Amino acid sequence: MPFPEAVERRLNKKICMRCYARNSIRAERCRKCGYTGLRVKSKEIKSAK
């Protein structure tokens, strides 16, 4: 099991809906393409069924 700090650092991000770049949690627009449609990275792992 990874350290809780490492998990938090990895999951505490925003993802661009256009180019899928990782951005800081404080970002208001994408660092790569400038798009303002950001979502918070999923905290749950989706299982394959």
Protein Blocks (a to p, Z undefined) as FASTA:
>chain_A
ZZfklmmmmmmccddfklopacdfkbcbdfklopabdcdddfbdcddZZ
